[in-house]
Amino acid sequence: MSLEDDLLKQRLARIGEIEALGYRAYGRRYEFTHTIPGILAEHGAKTAEELEPQVRVRVAGRIMTLRHMGKAGFAHLQQNGERLQIYVKKDAVGEQDFALFKMVDIGDIIGVEGYLFRTRTGELSIHAEKLDFLSKTLLSMPEKWHGLEDVETRYRQRYLDLIANPDSRKVFVTRAKLISSLRRQLEARGFIEVETPMMQPLYGGAAARPFVTHHNTLDIDLYLRIAPELYLKRLVVGGMERVYEINRNFRNEGLSTKHNPEFTMLEFYQAYTDYQGLIDFSEELLRQSAIDATGSPLVEFAGNQIDFSRLARFTMREAIVHFWEGEGKPTLEDVANPAWLKEQSGAATPGEALAQIFERTVEHQLIQPTVIYEYPVETSPLSKNNPDNPAFVDRFEIYAAGMEIGNAYTELNDPQEQRRRFEMQLRMRERGDEEAHQMDEDYVRALSYGMPPTGGEGIGIDRLTMIFTGVSSIRDVILFPLLRPEGPIDLVARLRELDQ
């Protein structure tokens, strides 16, 4: 029998011993008076004298350390990512509870009732007077989590990661604060949160390949949405002039430190504004989100201090000139010259070439939060043309830490022009571009009822969380990222065998 099988057998046997003492191995409701983080916040700085008269507490938590010393012992309980020591003395808790304490393992969940005091070493602790058993662990806790080389284990068994690594928990607390801040700011400005379909008969709103599923009753193929955009703009047509959705999107693309096939976006639309108005709004939104989520507009990422208090602003052509590295630095006249663009890229059109050159030469250098605006029409099938130069559209993207974190534009609301754009995308698809947009005739019909001048924007929650928390992989900010199949776990068969 392997060491793991032997441990599992011992702990299953321990269940009977615990129940023989009169406790349930998997307890029921437990009424606590305090949380461990609450105790640390309120009493963590108090001296032993300041803990008089006795501060009585009743808490629950998972045992993370355990030390027996004859007729007494110590343990640390963990709850919500924070730990507090308990002191268990036979004379204080009685024979039965002390026998229970001698049986518990690291990882078990217990309830403790007693009073706060400081040990001889000065550590804030609970002097236990009553123990309750709440849940038995059958598997061993990781002892040196940071020493594990297989990082996929952290992603696959996120429950263990959250138990053993407080920093991981902090990432997801920051993510929750970010989402809460975005909601609060939008609703303060009159935006309404809505929900749009995740399964769509026609996917659109972005350039990406979809996941395909099938509805048996209707006998139709459906697509997991790549973006909620076209549905949200239908709502603007219907008179919902400020709408937003915090949405899950699904794109059938590769995996990387910046890409997961399932990801979260904030997408919002505001009638009677344009992309310039959204630039100013985005600056306020990101600054306040950083403050609410991290306590400051300044965050550390990959050795850089990133300042979300302002957004730098460049046109795409200005950015290529400004950030060009090495010899042959172009002028603004060069980047407006189709011949120069063709020399630098093999793309089919000058607009596609400009976008490719920008991605290759500029994007990775945009460390500080930066707006890039004036995009070529070929890359922006849903954006309104620039009135001074119809080869460009009124669109911007937001970059930080070398990543795109936002995309916005003045929405195209001319149904005839939208039809022409869709047809341009169909021609690109015929040339082999699998991510080119499809024709959505119902959306053209919606626009034909009249959509007010509108600005729309999407912000990537996952990437923004990466920057706010200083982590370099998108998998670290998604609780359960997509992974390759694990293979047999073999736990169920072992449990079945031991149950017999």
C-alpha positions in Angstrom: 0.0 0.0 0.0 1.4 3.4 -0.9 1.9 6.2 1.6 -1.1 8.1 0.2 -3.4 5.0 0.4 -2.2 4.3 4.0 -3.0 7.9 5.0 -6.4 7.7 3.4 -7.1 4.5 5.3 -6.0 6.0 8.6 -8.1 9.1 8.2 -11.2 7.1 7.2 -10.7 5.1 10.3 -10.3 8.3 12.3 -13.9 9.2 11.4 -15.1 6.3 13.5 -13.0 7.3 16.4 -14.2 10.9 16.3 -17.9 9.8 16.1 -17.2 7.4 19.0 -16.4 10.4 21.1 -19.8 11.9 20.3 -18.9 14.3 17.5 -20.0 14.3 13.9 -17.2 13.9 11.4 -19.1 16.2 9.0 -20.9 18.6 11.3 -23.8 20.9 10.9 -24.6 24.5 11.3 -22.1 26.4 13.6 -23.0 29.7 15.1 -19.9 31.9 15.4 -19.6 35.3 17.0 -16.5 36.5 15.2 -14.4 35.9 12.1 -10.7 35.5 12.3 -10.0 38.5 10.1 -12.4 40.5 12.2 -10.6 39.5 15.4 -7.2 40.4 14.0 -8.5 43.8 12.7 -10.2 44.7 16.0 -7.8 43.2 18.6 -4.6 42.5 16.7 -2.8 45.6 18.1 -4.1 45.3 21.7 -1.8 44.4 24.6 -2.5 41.6 27.1 -3.8 44.2 29.5 -6.1 45.7 26.9 -7.7 42.3 26.4 -9.2 42.5 30.0 -12.0 42.1 30.8 -12.1 38.9 28.8 -13.0 39.2 25.1 -15.1 36.0 24.5 -15.2 34.6 21.0 -16.6 31.7 19.1 -14.9 31.1 15.7 -14.5 28.4 13.0 -11.6 27.6 10.7 -9.3 25.1 9.1 -6.3 23.8 11.1 -3.1 24.8 9.3 -0.5 24.0 12.0 -0.7 21.6 15.0 1.6 21.2 18.0 1.0 18.8 20.9 2.7 19.4 24.3 1.5 16.7 26.7 -1.7 18.0 28.4 -1.8 21.1 26.2 -1.2 22.1 22.6 -1.4 24.8 20.0 -2.9 25.1 16.5 -3.4 27.8 13.9 -6.9 28.2 12.4 -7.3 29.8 9.0 -10.4 31.6 7.8 -10.8 33.9 4.8 -7.0 33.8 4.2 -6.0 34.8 7.7 -4.7 32.8 10.7 -5.2 32.9 14.4 -3.6 30.7 17.1 -5.6 28.6 19.5 -4.3 27.2 22.8 -6.0 24.0 24.0 -5.4 22.9 27.6 -6.9 19.7 29.0 -7.9 21.3 32.2 -9.8 24.1 30.3 -11.6 22.1 27.7 -12.2 18.8 29.5 -11.4 15.2 28.8 -13.7 14.7 25.8 -12.7 17.9 23.9 -9.0 17.2 24.6 -9.3 13.7 23.3 -10.8 15.2 20.1 -7.9 17.7 19.9 -5.5 14.8 20.0 -7.2 13.2 17.0 -7.5 16.1 14.7 -5.3 16.5 11.6 -3.9 19.4 9.7 -6.7 20.4 7.3 -9.6 19.5 9.6 -12.2 22.2 10.2 -13.2 22.9 13.8 -15.1 25.4 15.9 -13.5 26.9 19.0 -15.1 28.8 21.9 -13.0 30.7 24.4 -11.4 34.1 25.2 -8.6 36.1 23.7 -5.2 36.4 25.4 -1.5 36.8 24.5 0.9 34.0 25.0 4.3 34.4 26.6 5.8 35.1 23.2 3.1 37.9 22.7 1.1 36.1 20.0 -2.7 36.9 20.0 -4.5 33.6 20.7 -7.8 32.0 21.7 -7.7 30.2 25.1 -10.0 27.4 24.1 -12.8 26.3 26.5 -15.0 24.3 24.0 -14.2 22.5 20.7 -16.6 21.3 18.0 -15.7 19.2 15.0 -17.1 20.4 11.7 -15.4 18.6 8.8 -12.8 15.9 8.3 -10.0 16.1 5.7 -9.1 12.8 4.1 -6.1 14.0 2.0 -2.9 15.7 3.2 -2.5 19.4 2.8 0.4 20.7 0.8 3.3 21.5 3.2 5.5 23.7 1.0 3.2 25.0 -1.6 5.6 27.6 -3.0 8.1 24.8 -3.7 5.8 23.0 -6.2 7.1 23.2 -9.7 3.9 22.0 -11.4 2.0 25.3 -11.5 -0.9 23.6 -13.4 -1.7 21.9 -10.1 -2.5 25.3 -8.6 -4.9 26.0 -11.5 -6.4 22.5 -11.6 -6.9 22.3 -7.8 -7.7 25.9 -7.1 -9.3 24.9 -3.8 -5.8 23.9 -2.5 -4.2 27.0 -4.0 -6.7 29.2 -2.0 -6.1 27.2 1.2 -2.3 27.2 1.0 -1.5 30.5 -0.7 -2.9 33.7 0.8 -1.5 35.7 -2.1 -3.8 33.8 -4.5 -6.8 34.7 -2.5 -5.8 38.3 -2.5 -5.8 38.3 -6.3 -9.4 37.3 -6.4 -10.4 39.7 -3.7 -8.8 42.5 -5.8 -10.7 41.2 -8.9 -14.0 41.3 -6.9 -13.2 44.9 -5.8 -12.5 45.9 -9.4 -15.8 44.6 -10.7 -17.7 46.2 -7.8 -16.0 49.5 -8.5 -16.9 49.4 -12.2 -20.5 48.6 -11.4 -20.8 51.3 -8.8 -19.3 54.0 -11.1 -21.5 53.0 -14.1 -24.7 52.9 -12.0 -23.8 56.3 -10.5 -23.9 57.6 -14.1 -27.3 56.2 -14.9 -26.2 53.0 -16.7 -28.5 49.9 -16.4 -27.0 46.4 -16.1 -28.5 43.9 -18.6 -28.0 40.3 -19.7 -27.8 39.3 -23.4 -27.6 35.8 -24.9 -24.5 33.6 -24.5 -25.8 31.2 -27.2 -26.4 33.1 -30.4 -27.7 31.9 -33.8 -25.2 34.3 -35.5 -22.0 35.4 -33.7 -20.6 38.9 -34.1 -19.3 42.0 -32.4 -15.6 41.1 -32.7 -13.1 39.4 -35.0 -12.7 35.8 -33.7 -13.6 32.2 -34.3 -16.5 30.9 -32.2 -17.3 27.7 -30.3 -20.2 25.8 -31.9 -22.9 23.9 -30.1 -26.2 22.3 -31.1 -29.8 22.7 -29.8 -31.6 19.4 -30.2 -35.2 20.6 -30.0 -34.8 23.4 -32.6 -32.2 21.3 -34.5 -30.0 24.4 -35.1 -26.4 25.1 -34.5 -25.7 27.9 -32.1 -22.5 29.8 -31.2 -21.1 30.8 -27.9 -20.9 34.5 -28.0 -17.6 36.2 -28.9 -19.0 39.6 -27.8 -22.4 41.0 -26.6 -22.0 44.1 -28.7 -24.7 43.7 -31.4 -27.3 42.8 -28.8 -26.4 45.7 -26.5 -26.7 48.2 -29.4 -30.1 46.7 -30.3 -31.1 47.8 -26.8 -29.8 51.3 -27.5 -32.1 51.4 -30.6 -34.9 50.3 -28.2 -34.4 53.4 -26.0 -32.1 51.9 -23.3 -29.7 54.8 -23.7 -27.1 53.7 -21.1 -26.5 50.0 -20.8 -23.7 47.7 -19.6 -23.0 44.0 -19.2 -20.2 42.3 -17.3 -20.1 39.3 -19.6 -18.3 36.1 -20.3 -17.1 35.7 -23.8 -15.8 32.6 -25.6 -13.3 32.7 -28.4 -11.9 29.5 -30.1 -8.3 30.7 -30.1 -5.0 29.7 -28.7 -3.8 29.8 -25.1 -1.2 32.1 -23.8 -0.3 34.2 -20.8 -2.7 36.9 -22.1 -5.4 34.7 -23.6 -7.9 32.2 -22.2 -10.7 30.9 -24.5 -13.3 32.0 -21.8 -12.8 35.5 -20.4 -14.7 38.4 -18.8 -15.3 41.8 -20.3 -17.2 44.9 -19.2 -19.0 46.3 -22.2 -21.1 49.5 -22.0 -22.9 51.9 -24.4 -23.9 55.5 -24.0 -26.2 57.3 -26.4 -25.5 60.9 -27.5 -21.7 60.7 -26.9 -18.8 59.7 -29.1 -15.3 58.1 -28.8 -13.8 61.4 -27.5 -16.3 61.5 -24.7 -15.4 57.9 -23.9 -11.7 58.6 -23.7 -12.3 61.1 -20.9 -14.8 58.8 -19.2 -12.3 55.9 -19.4 -9.6 57.9 -17.7 -11.9 58.5 -14.8 -13.2 54.9 -14.7 -9.7 53.3 -14.7 -8.3 55.8 -12.1 -11.1 55.2 -9.6 -11.1 51.4 -10.3 -7.4 51.3 -9.4 -8.0 53.2 -6.2 -11.0 51.1 -5.2 -9.2 47.8 -5.9 -5.7 48.5 -4.7 -5.9 51.7 -2.7 -3.8 53.8 -5.1 -3.8 54.8 -8.8 -0.2 53.5 -8.9 0.3 49.7 -9.3 3.5 47.6 -9.7 3.7 45.2 -12.6 6.8 43.4 -14.0 9.1 45.9 -12.3 7.3 49.0 -13.6 5.2 51.4 -11.6 2.1 51.9 -13.7 0.2 55.2 -13.2 -3.6 55.0 -13.8 -4.1 58.6 -12.9 -4.0 59.6 -16.5 -4.1 58.3 -20.1 -1.4 59.2 -22.7 -2.9 59.8 -26.1 -1.6 59.1 -29.7 -3.1 58.4 -33.0 -2.0 55.0 -34.5 0.2 56.8 -37.0 1.7 59.1 -34.3 2.5 56.1 -32.1 4.4 54.3 -34.9 6.6 57.4 -35.4 7.0 58.1 -31.7 7.8 54.5 -30.6 9.8 53.3 -33.6 12.9 51.5 -32.6 16.2 51.3 -34.6 17.1 52.7 -38.0 14.8 54.0 -40.7 12.5 55.9 -38.4 9.4 57.0 -40.4 7.8 60.4 -40.6 4.1 61.0 -40.4 4.2 61.4 -44.2 5.7 57.9 -44.5 3.0 56.2 -42.4 0.3 57.9 -44.5 2.0 56.6 -47.7 0.5 53.4 -49.1 3.9 52.6 -50.8 5.8 52.8 -47.5 3.2 50.7 -45.7 3.4 48.0 -48.4 7.2 47.9 -48.0 6.8 47.3 -44.3 3.9 44.7 -44.5 2.5 42.1 -46.8 -1.1 43.0 -45.9 -3.6 43.3 -48.7 -4.6 47.0 -48.0 -2.9 50.1 -46.5 -5.1 50.0 -43.5 -4.4 46.4 -42.7 -0.7 47.1 -43.1 -0.8 50.1 -40.8 -2.5 47.9 -38.1 0.1 45.1 -38.5 3.0 47.6 -38.3 1.5 49.0 -35.1 1.1 45.6 -33.5 4.7 44.6 -34.4 6.5 47.8 -33.4 4.5 49.7 -30.8 2.1 47.5 -28.8 4.7 45.9 -26.5 6.2 49.3 -25.6 2.9 50.8 -24.2 3.6 50.2 -20.5 1.9 53.3 -19.1 -1.8 53.5 -19.7 -2.2 54.9 -23.3 -5.0 55.6 -25.7 -4.3 54.8 -29.4 -7.0 56.3 -31.7 -7.9 56.7 -35.4 -7.9 53.1 -36.6 -8.1 52.1 -40.3 -11.6 51.2 -41.5 -10.5 47.7 -42.6 -10.0 46.7 -39.0 -13.1 48.3 -37.6 -16.3 47.1 -39.3 -18.7 48.5 -36.6 -17.1 52.0 -36.1 -18.2 55.3 -37.5 -16.0 56.9 -40.2 -13.8 59.8 -39.3 -15.6 62.8 -40.9 -12.3 64.3 -42.1 -10.8 61.1 -43.4 -13.2 58.2 -44.3 -10.3 55.7 -44.6 -10.2 55.9 -40.8 -12.8 55.4 -38.0 -13.4 57.1 -34.7 -12.1 54.3 -32.6 -9.5 53.9 -29.8 -7.9 51.1 -27.8 -6.4 51.4 -24.3 -3.1 49.7 -23.6 -1.2 49.2 -20.4 1.7 46.9 -19.4 2.1 46.1 -23.1 -1.4 44.7 -23.4 -4.6 45.9 -24.9 -7.1 46.3 -22.0 -9.9 48.3 -23.7 -11.5 48.9 -27.1 -14.1 51.7 -27.9 -15.5 53.7 -30.8 -18.2 56.0 -32.0 -20.8 53.4 -33.1 -21.7 53.2 -36.8 -25.4 54.0 -36.9 -25.9 54.4 -40.7 -27.6 51.1 -41.9 -26.4 51.5 -45.5 -22.8 52.0 -44.4 -23.1 49.1 -42.0 -24.3 46.9 -44.9 -21.3 48.0 -46.9 -18.9 47.2 -44.0 -20.4 43.8 -43.5 -20.0 43.1 -47.3 -16.3 44.3 -47.0 -15.9 41.8 -44.2 -17.4 39.0 -46.3 -14.9 39.7 -49.1 -12.1 39.5 -46.5 -13.5 36.1 -45.4 -13.5 35.0 -49.0 -9.8 35.8 -49.1 -9.2 33.4 -46.2 -9.7 35.6 -43.1 -11.6 33.2 -40.8 -12.1 35.9 -38.2 -13.8 38.4 -40.5 -17.3 39.5 -39.5 -20.4 37.8 -40.9 -23.4 39.6 -42.3 -26.0 40.2 -39.6 -29.2 41.2 -41.4 -31.3 41.6 -38.2 -28.7 44.0 -36.9 -29.0 46.1 -40.1 -32.7 46.0 -39.7 -32.4 47.3 -36.1 -30.2 50.2 -37.3 -32.9 50.9 -39.9 -35.2 51.9 -37.1 -32.7 54.6 -36.0 -30.0 54.4 -33.4 -28.9 57.7 -31.7 -25.3 58.8 -31.9 -23.6 56.4 -29.5 -20.2 55.6 -28.0 -19.5 52.0 -26.9 -16.6 50.4 -25.1 -15.3 47.1 -23.8 -12.7 46.7 -21.0 -11.0 43.4 -20.3 -11.5 42.4 -16.6 -8.9 39.6 -16.6 -6.1 41.7 -18.0 -6.9 44.6 -15.8 -6.8 42.3 -12.8 -3.4 41.0 -13.9 -2.0 44.6 -13.9 -3.7 45.5 -10.6 -2.3 42.4 -8.9 1.1 42.3 -10.6 0.7 38.7 -12.0 2.0 37.8 -15.4 -0.4 35.1 -16.5 -4.1 35.3 -17.1 -4.5 31.9 -15.5 -3.6 33.5 -12.2 -6.6 35.7 -12.3 -9.2 33.2 -13.5 -10.4 30.9 -10.8 -10.7 27.8 -13.1 -8.8 28.4 -16.4 -9.1 26.0 -19.3 -6.5 23.2 -19.0 -5.7 20.0 -20.8 -7.5 16.9 -19.4 -5.7 15.7 -16.3 -6.0 11.9 -16.7 -7.2 9.4 -14.1 -7.3 10.6 -10.5 -8.1 7.2 -9.1 -9.5 8.5 -5.8 -13.0 7.2 -6.3 -11.8 3.6 -6.7 -9.7 3.9 -3.6 -12.6 5.3 -1.6 -14.9 2.5 -2.9 -12.4 -0.2 -1.9 -11.9 1.2 1.6 -15.6 1.6 2.0 -16.0 -2.2 1.7 
